């Protein structure tokens, strides 16, 4: 049974918390849960690069300004997220997850590998990912809309 005092979070959970999107109400509800239940948050180091790259997409598309970009990045770096160090074992586990999910890349696999390693639930804003993992019989992956 997963340890519900901690959670692994996908980078896409933070974006709508810091940049207004259609998913912002769901993201804020999930962040309230994390805060009210004193849940410690964790992620692979990949999280930093994924978050920064996504914010850059918003900036390049003209959806946010340079000051908004900088504020989002600074805020994200100030969040209390425990980053799991890269390792051979983590990389191998990530590729196994990618293979199970029939994915060409292992980005999602890293989040799943970290959640598995920490025996913690994994939260994502990617409903399709959550559904695909659940179809494998995994019951510790959640889409942020599951709170509704």
Residue pairs with C-beta under 8 A, 6 or more apart in sequence:
2 115
2 119
2 120
2 121
2 140
3 118
3 119
3 120
4 37
4 39
4 120
4 121
5 38
5 39
5 40
6 39
6 40
6 41
6 42
6 118
6 120
7 34
7 39
7 40
7 41
7 42
7 120
7 121
7 122
7 123
8 41
8 42
8 43
8 111
8 114
8 115
8 118
8 120
8 121
8 122
8 123
9 41
9 42
9 43
9 47
9 81
9 122
9 123
9 124
10 43
10 47
10 111
10 122
10 123
10 124
10 125
10 126
10 129
11 43
11 46
11 47
11 50
11 51
11 54
12 50
12 54
12 124
12 125
12 126
13 27
13 30
13 123
13 124
13 125
13 144
14 27
14 51
14 76
14 79
15 21
15 23
15 27
15 51
15 54
15 55
15 125
16 22
16 23
16 24
16 26
16 27
16 28
16 125
17 24
17 27
17 28
17 31
18 55
18 71
18 72
18 75
18 76
19 55
19 58
19 63
19 64
19 68
19 72
23 125
23 144
26 125
26 144
26 145
26 147
26 148
27 125
27 144
29 144
29 147
29 148
30 123
30 144
30 147
33 39
33 147
34 41
40 80
40 82
41 79
41 80
41 81
41 82
42 81
42 82
42 83
42 84
42 114
42 118
42 120
43 81
43 82
43 83
43 84
43 111
43 114
44 83
44 84
44 86
44 90
44 94
44 110
44 111
44 113
44 114
45 83
45 84
45 85
45 86
46 107
46 110
46 111
47 81
47 83
48 76
48 77
48 83
50 107
51 73
51 76
52 73
55 64
55 69
55 72
55 73
55 76
56 69
58 64
58 69
59 65
59 66
59 68
59 69
64 72
84 90
84 114
84 117
84 118
90 110
90 113
90 114
90 117
91 106
91 110
93 109
93 112
93 113
93 116
93 117
94 106
94 109
94 110
94 112
94 113
95 106
95 109
96 109
96 113
97 106
97 108
97 109
97 112
97 113
98 104
98 105
98 106
98 108
98 109
100 136
101 108
101 109
101 129
101 132
101 133
101 136
103 109
108 126
108 129
111 122
111 124
112 122
112 133
112 138
112 141
114 122
115 121
115 122
115 140
115 141
120 140
121 140
121 141
121 142
122 140
122 141
122 142
123 142
123 143
123 144
124 130
124 141
124 142
124 143
124 144
125 143
125 144
126 143
127 143
127 145
129 141
129 143
130 141
130 142
130 143
130 146
131 143
133 141
134 141
